[in-house]
């Protein structure tokens, strides 16, 4: 499942800009991906009560993709107020397993419990990205990836958590596929960048359209 939408008011286009794009996220992985791809960014993380927003959306039976997209836009809109005229990127990721949504673990014990719940099972990561300028949502995109964790031993899990350290608390899955977390998995079906939390290639396309990157 991949959905992409360009949202424009009549007569509005994405204008070229020479200023850095603002990333409304504290995610080091997203900043690393963008900088590695040659995107000039300024990081200004949005302070959003994600738990409250997610609880409200879950109560309304919102789809995981809608939750990710809503949070991504909330981040971008909040930061856009501080950066008049700038393009602002908001992004969010949701993990769903058999109808249950998982959040970032709050401590190593929660990370261990979460990984045990995912062990030997398939789960889905949904990543959404929204581009905003001056309060107007210009574009959004959502993508998903399906992952299958292997049936690892608890002794391996403890070694993994010790090696991962605080990094295990920085993602909804309690893992980083680009690191030692790869050892948790038996199979992956989906875009690598989506798994890391940012559907990068479609975002690069819209930044090229905007003139941020060369075409």
Secondary structure as GFF3:
##gff-version 3
##sequence-region A 1 215
A	DSSP	beta_strand	2	6	.	.	.	ID=ss1
A	DSSP	beta_strand	21	23	.	.	.	ID=ss2
A	DSSP	alpha_helix	28	36	.	.	.	ID=ss3
A	DSSP	beta_strand	41	43	.	.	.	ID=ss4
A	DSSP	alpha_helix	50	59	.	.	.	ID=ss5
A	DSSP	alpha_helix	64	80	.	.	.	ID=ss6
A	DSSP	beta_strand	88	97	.	.	.	ID=ss7
A	DSSP	beta_strand	100	102	.	.	.	ID=ss8
A	DSSP	alpha_helix	108	118	.	.	.	ID=ss9
A	DSSP	beta_strand	122	133	.	.	.	ID=ss10
A	DSSP	beta_strand	136	149	.	.	.	ID=ss11
A	DSSP	alpha_helix	154	164	.	.	.	ID=ss12
A	DSSP	three_ten_helix	165	169	.	.	.	ID=ss13
A	DSSP	three_ten_helix	180	184	.	.	.	ID=ss14
A	DSSP	beta_strand	185	189	.	.	.	ID=ss15
A	DSSP	alpha_helix	192	195	.	.	.	ID=ss16
A	DSSP	alpha_helix	200	210	.	.	.	ID=ss17
###
